């Protein structure tokens, strides 16, 4: 039976007690469980539900399906005709079933699924902010010529980004879009490298390019800003440095402005298409598509979600965009998930899937893994494994809204390290296709191989994960930990 979790974001791997609370909270016991049906009377007063309708891409079929949407009691909110994805709204309880019977419709389903209840954990408020006194102490320990807080950035040293920066910091012609909960472009470590023309809000399912629409809805929504800093915080004598401090970074907001920042399929489709159409070379995806941790082909709603997100990311790839995604924080062997079920977007073909490592290069306790699923690994942090920094903190330090800095951990922190290295590769090889970049990212990685001892992260004597594979490729590291120095040499 596939386990289902709520919107426990990929970004922060919460302590075990909180994670357990979250996982028990609200969803059906199976990923394939159908949404609850509503009566006609309930539907009359219900708010419209968002649906994804996937069709053939010829204009005639798309026009006929749009007419069928209206006839079935829905409205067309927006359409991405080039990939055959229509976003519709309807309060009719049988809307999805009626659309699936329309000729030319490949799949159709609600994007929110079963109504969500409180999950008990939300990583957006869990960042540990760096205090002024801590910052002063770290600045004293940083080497001359380094950024003031660089002594605390064990993660940069782990991927050799500090050495790479002396050779090539990346090109301003390369942009990495952070598809996330918003980026604070006013942060002093991000402002110089931020690209407003390649940024937007896709929260509704269609792009809003109003100036500032890409910023977090609330200051405590630190996730996207933290990710952006890891990729491209400038070497400007302020705060921290990014893996590729010379490249551009954009923000595409996809999270609903709620306490748990839900990220639905229509927003993700919008983001991939917008990034591709605005010349973004790399996207970072540190999330999974809500409300399901895994989407399964035997559920009509989830099948439609898989189809739509895959169409969008494939479109981006065809347009020259490499998509990089976090593997997830549930300690799952992704090769052992039963049924035709995948985590989106990490397990889609062509997407670079990134696992997380600790300050000692071991698999982070929370990180998903799986031979043939994980492409590369990168520092995600691990609160149980201290670093050799002035604080000894095991998390990753980066930018957070309001000009501040903070620590987080998770594969959400690993993915931007890989995106940053990919941006360095694109800078060095501007004509490289997404497939070529993906191959280079794997080729330059440094693989420590499976651990010699059984993996027991909490020391209780039980084996917590089995690393399949060898020094060339394995389930913990894929082809290895990304290496920024090799990317620029």
C-alpha positions in Angstrom: 0.0 0.0 0.0 1.4 3.4 -1.0 1.8 5.8 1.9 0.3 9.2 1.5 1.5 12.4 3.2 0.1 15.8 3.2 1.9 19.0 2.1 5.0 18.2 4.2 7.3 20.2 2.0 10.4 18.7 0.5 12.5 21.5 1.8 12.9 20.8 5.4 13.2 17.4 6.9 11.4 17.9 10.2 12.3 16.0 13.4 11.0 12.5 13.5 8.2 13.2 16.0 6.8 16.0 13.9 7.1 14.0 10.7 5.2 11.1 12.2 2.4 13.5 13.3 2.2 14.9 9.8 2.1 11.5 8.1 -0.8 10.3 10.2 -3.0 13.3 9.8 -5.5 13.3 7.0 -5.3 11.5 3.7 -6.7 8.2 2.7 -4.6 5.1 3.2 -3.8 4.7 -0.5 -2.5 7.0 -3.1 -5.1 5.7 -5.4 -8.0 6.6 -3.2 -10.7 8.6 -5.0 -11.8 12.0 -3.9 -14.9 12.1 -1.8 -18.1 12.5 -3.9 -20.4 15.5 -3.2 -24.1 15.5 -3.7 -25.8 17.8 -6.2 -27.1 20.0 -3.3 -23.7 20.4 -1.9 -22.3 21.2 -5.3 -24.7 24.1 -5.8 -23.0 26.0 -2.9 -19.5 24.7 -3.4 -16.6 26.7 -4.6 -15.3 25.8 -8.0 -12.6 23.1 -8.1 -9.6 23.3 -10.5 -9.3 20.6 -13.1 -6.6 19.6 -15.5 -7.9 18.5 -18.9 -5.3 16.9 -21.2 -6.1 16.7 -24.9 -4.7 16.0 -28.3 -2.8 19.1 -29.5 -4.5 19.8 -32.8 -6.6 23.1 -32.8 -9.9 21.4 -33.7 -9.8 18.9 -30.8 -8.8 21.7 -28.3 -11.7 23.8 -29.5 -14.2 21.0 -29.2 -13.0 20.1 -25.7 -13.3 23.7 -24.6 -16.9 23.6 -25.8 -17.4 20.3 -23.9 -16.1 21.9 -20.7 -18.7 24.6 -20.9 -21.4 22.0 -21.6 -20.4 20.0 -18.6 -20.8 22.9 -16.2 -17.3 24.3 -16.2 -15.3 27.3 -17.4 -12.0 27.4 -19.2 -9.6 29.3 -16.9 -6.6 29.1 -19.1 -5.2 26.8 -21.7 -1.7 25.8 -22.8 -2.7 24.8 -26.3 0.9 24.0 -27.4 1.0 21.1 -25.0 -2.7 20.3 -24.9 -3.3 21.2 -21.3 -6.5 23.1 -20.3 -7.1 24.4 -16.8 -10.8 24.4 -16.0 -13.0 25.3 -13.0 -16.2 23.6 -12.1 -18.3 22.9 -9.0 -20.2 20.1 -10.8 -19.6 16.8 -8.8 -19.4 14.7 -12.0 -17.3 17.2 -14.1 -14.2 15.0 -14.2 -16.0 11.9 -15.2 -18.0 13.7 -17.9 -14.8 15.2 -19.4 -13.0 11.9 -19.5 -15.8 10.6 -21.8 -15.3 13.4 -24.4 -13.5 12.4 -27.6 -10.0 13.8 -27.8 -9.6 14.0 -24.0 -6.6 11.9 -22.9 -7.1 12.5 -19.2 -8.9 14.8 -16.8 -9.1 15.2 -13.1 -9.3 17.5 -10.1 -5.9 18.9 -9.0 -6.7 19.2 -5.3 -8.1 15.8 -4.7 -9.5 15.1 -1.3 -10.0 18.2 0.9 -6.9 18.7 3.1 -6.9 19.0 6.9 -4.2 20.3 9.2 -1.1 18.2 8.8 0.8 19.2 12.0 4.0 20.5 10.4 5.1 23.2 8.0 8.7 23.8 7.1 8.1 27.4 6.0 8.4 28.6 9.7 11.1 26.2 10.7 14.2 27.9 9.4 16.7 28.7 12.2 17.7 32.3 11.7 21.2 33.4 12.2 21.6 35.9 15.0 23.7 39.0 14.8 26.1 37.7 17.4 26.5 34.4 15.6 27.1 36.3 12.3 29.8 38.4 13.9 31.6 35.3 15.3 31.4 33.6 11.9 32.8 36.7 10.2 35.8 36.6 12.4 36.5 33.0 11.4 36.1 33.5 7.6 39.2 33.7 5.5 40.3 37.0 4.1 38.8 37.5 0.7 35.9 35.1 1.4 32.3 36.2 2.0 31.7 37.2 5.7 29.7 34.1 6.5 31.5 31.7 4.2 33.3 29.9 7.1 29.9 28.5 7.9 29.2 27.2 4.4 30.5 23.6 4.7 28.3 22.8 1.7 30.2 25.1 -0.7 33.4 23.3 0.3 31.8 19.9 -0.1 31.1 20.6 -3.8 34.3 22.6 -4.2 32.3 25.7 -5.2 34.8 27.9 -3.2 37.6 26.7 -5.5 35.5 26.9 -8.6 34.7 30.5 -7.9 38.4 31.4 -8.4 38.2 30.0 -11.9 34.7 30.8 -13.2 31.7 32.1 -11.2 29.2 31.5 -14.0 27.8 33.6 -16.8 25.2 36.3 -16.5 23.7 34.8 -19.7 22.6 31.7 -17.7 19.4 31.9 -15.6 18.2 29.4 -13.0 14.5 29.8 -12.2 13.5 28.8 -8.7 10.1 27.3 -8.9 9.0 27.6 -5.3 7.1 29.6 -2.7 8.6 32.9 -3.8 12.0 34.7 -3.8 12.8 37.9 -2.0 14.7 39.7 -4.8 15.4 42.7 -2.5 17.8 40.6 -0.4 21.3 42.2 -0.7 22.9 38.9 -1.7 20.3 38.3 -4.5 19.4 41.7 -5.9 22.3 42.1 -8.3 21.7 38.7 -9.8 17.9 38.6 -9.9 16.1 38.6 -13.3 12.6 40.2 -13.0 11.9 39.7 -16.7 12.1 35.9 -16.2 10.0 35.9 -13.0 6.3 35.6 -12.3 3.6 34.2 -10.1 1.9 31.0 -11.4 -0.2 30.5 -8.3 -3.5 30.8 -10.1 -2.4 28.5 -13.0 -1.6 31.3 -15.4 1.3 33.7 -15.2 1.1 37.0 -13.4 4.1 39.2 -14.3 3.1 42.1 -12.1 6.3 43.5 -10.6 7.0 41.7 -7.3 4.5 39.0 -7.9 7.3 36.5 -7.5 8.0 37.5 -3.8 6.8 35.3 -0.9 3.3 36.0 0.3 4.6 36.2 3.9 8.1 37.0 5.3 8.2 33.7 7.1 8.0 31.8 3.7 11.8 31.5 3.5 12.1 28.4 1.4 12.4 29.8 -2.1 14.7 32.6 -1.0 17.0 30.1 0.8 17.1 28.0 -2.4 17.9 31.0 -4.5 20.8 32.0 -2.3 22.4 28.5 -2.5 22.3 28.8 -6.3 23.4 32.4 -6.9 24.1 34.5 -3.8 26.6 37.1 -5.1 30.2 37.3 -4.1 29.8 40.9 -3.1 31.3 41.1 0.4 27.9 40.6 2.0 26.7 37.4 3.8 27.1 34.1 1.9 28.1 32.9 -1.5 26.2 30.8 -4.0 27.5 27.8 -5.9 27.3 29.9 -9.1 27.5 33.5 -7.9 27.8 34.9 -11.4 24.6 33.5 -13.0 21.2 35.0 -12.9 18.4 33.7 -10.7 14.6 34.1 -11.3 11.6 33.3 -9.1 8.4 31.6 -10.3 6.0 31.4 -7.4 3.7 28.3 -7.3 2.5 28.0 -3.7 -0.9 28.9 -2.6 -0.8 31.8 0.0 -1.8 29.5 2.9 0.0 28.4 6.0 1.2 25.2 4.3 2.0 26.6 0.9 0.3 24.0 -1.3 1.7 23.6 -4.8 -0.9 22.3 -7.2 -0.5 20.9 -10.7 -1.9 23.9 -12.6 0.7 26.1 -11.0 3.5 23.8 -11.8 2.4 23.5 -15.5 2.3 27.2 -15.7 5.8 27.5 -14.2 7.5 25.1 -16.6 5.9 26.7 -19.6 6.7 30.2 -18.5 10.3 29.3 -17.7 10.7 27.7 -21.2 9.1 30.6 -23.0 11.3 33.1 -21.2 14.7 31.7 -22.0 15.4 30.0 -18.6 18.2 27.4 -19.0 17.7 25.6 -15.7 14.8 25.2 -13.3 15.1 24.1 -9.6 12.2 22.2 -8.2 12.4 21.7 -4.5 8.9 20.5 -3.9 6.4 17.8 -4.8 3.1 18.4 -6.5 0.3 18.6 -3.9 -1.8 17.1 -2.5 -0.3 13.7 -3.0 3.2 12.6 -2.2 2.9 10.0 -5.0 0.6 10.2 -8.0 -0.6 6.9 -9.4 -1.8 6.0 -12.9 -4.7 4.0 -11.7 -6.4 7.1 -10.2 -8.0 9.3 -12.8 -7.3 12.5 -11.0 -3.7 11.6 -10.4 -3.2 10.3 -13.9 -4.3 13.7 -15.2 -1.8 15.4 -12.9 1.1 13.2 -14.0 0.2 13.7 -17.7 -0.1 17.5 -17.4 3.1 18.0 -15.4 5.0 15.7 -17.7 3.8 17.5 -20.8 5.0 20.8 -19.3 8.4 19.6 -18.2 9.0 17.9 -21.6 8.0 21.1 -23.4 10.6 23.0 -21.3 13.2 20.4 -22.1 12.5 20.7 -25.8 12.9 24.4 -25.5 16.3 24.0 -23.9 15.6 24.0 -20.2 17.2 21.4 -17.8 14.9 20.6 -14.9 16.5 19.7 -11.6 14.4 18.3 -8.6 14.7 17.3 -5.0 14.3 13.5 -4.4 12.2 13.9 -1.2 12.5 13.6 2.5 10.6 10.5 3.5 13.5 8.1 3.6 11.8 6.0 0.9 13.5 3.6 -1.5 11.8 5.1 -4.6 12.4 1.8 -6.5 10.1 0.0 -4.0 7.0 2.2 -4.3 4.2 -0.2 -5.4 2.1 0.3 -8.5 2.6 2.8 -11.2 3.1 5.7 -8.8 5.7 8.5 -9.0 6.7 11.6 -7.0 6.3 14.7 -9.1 8.3 16.2 -10.7 11.4 14.3 -9.4 10.5 11.0 -11.0 9.6 12.2 -14.5 11.8 11.2 -17.4 14.5 13.7 -18.1 14.4 15.4 -14.7 17.6 15.4 -12.7 16.8 13.8 -9.3 18.9 14.8 -6.4 19.4 13.1 -3.0 20.7 14.8 0.1 24.0 14.4 1.9 25.3 15.5 5.4 28.3 17.5 6.3 30.4 14.2 6.4 29.2 13.2 2.9 27.0 10.4 4.2 23.4 10.0 3.0 21.2 12.4 5.0 18.9 10.6 7.3 15.7 11.9 5.7 16.7 11.6 2.0 14.9 9.3 -0.4 17.1 7.1 -2.4 17.0 4.3 -5.1 19.2 2.8 -7.7 18.2 4.0 -11.1 16.1 6.9 -9.6 18.7 9.1 -8.0 20.9 10.9 -10.6 23.3 12.8 -8.4 23.7 13.8 -4.8 24.5 17.1 -3.1 24.6 18.7 0.4 21.2 18.9 2.0 22.3 19.1 5.6 21.6 16.8 8.5 20.9 18.0 12.0 22.3 14.8 13.5 25.6 15.2 11.8 27.6 18.3 12.9 29.8 20.2 10.5 33.3 21.5 11.0 32.1 25.1 10.9 32.3 27.7 13.7 28.8 26.8 14.9 29.0 23.1 14.2 25.6 23.4 12.6 24.6 20.5 10.4 22.1 22.5 8.3 22.8 24.6 5.2 23.1 28.3 5.7 21.6 30.6 3.0 19.6 33.7 2.4 16.1 34.2 3.9 13.7 37.1 3.4 14.3 40.5 5.0 18.0 40.6 4.3 18.6 37.8 6.8 20.3 34.4 6.8 19.2 31.0 8.2 19.8 27.3 8.3 17.6 24.6 6.7 18.0 21.0 5.8 16.4 18.7 3.2 16.7 17.5 -0.3 15.3 21.0 -1.1 18.7 22.3 -0.1 20.5 19.6 -2.1 18.7 20.3 -5.4 19.9 23.9 -5.7 23.5 22.8 -5.3 23.1 20.6 -8.3 21.3 23.4 -10.1 24.2 25.7 -9.4 26.7 23.2 -10.8 24.5 22.7 -13.8 24.5 26.5 -14.3 28.3 26.5 -14.2 28.4 23.7 -16.8 26.0 25.7 -19.0 28.2 28.7 -18.6 31.2 26.7 -19.8 29.2 25.0 -22.5 26.6 27.4 -23.7 25.5 25.3 -26.6 24.9 22.1 -24.5 21.4 20.7 -24.7 19.5 19.6 -21.5 20.4 16.0 -22.2 24.1 16.9 -22.6 24.1 18.9 -19.4 22.5 16.1 -17.5 25.2 13.7 -18.8 27.9 16.2 -17.9 26.4 16.6 -14.4 26.7 12.9 -13.9 30.1 12.6 -15.4 31.7 15.3 -13.2 30.2 13.9 -10.0 32.4 12.3 -7.4 31.0 9.0 -6.1 32.0 7.8 -2.7 30.3 4.4 -3.3 28.0 2.6 -0.9 29.0 2.7 2.8 31.1 -0.2 4.1 28.8 -0.6 7.1 25.0 -1.1 7.2 23.2 2.3 7.1 21.9 3.0 10.6 21.4 6.7 10.9 20.0 6.7 14.5 22.3 4.0 15.9 19.5 1.7 17.1 21.0 -1.4 15.5 18.4 -1.6 12.7 19.3 -1.1 9.1 17.5 2.0 7.9 18.3 1.9 4.2 20.2 -0.5 1.8 22.5 1.1 -0.7 22.3 -0.9 -4.0 24.9 -0.5 -6.7 28.7 0.3 -6.9 31.2 3.1 -7.1 30.0 4.0 -10.6 26.3 4.4 -9.7 24.3 3.5 -6.6 21.0 4.2 -4.9 22.4 6.7 -2.3 24.4 9.0 -4.5 23.4 8.1 -8.1 26.5 9.0 -10.1 28.0 10.9 -7.2 28.1 14.2 -5.4 28.2 17.1 -7.8 31.5 18.8 -8.2 31.7 22.5 -9.1 35.4 22.6 -9.6 35.3 19.8 -12.3 32.5 21.7 -13.9 34.6 24.8 -14.6 38.0 23.2 -15.1 
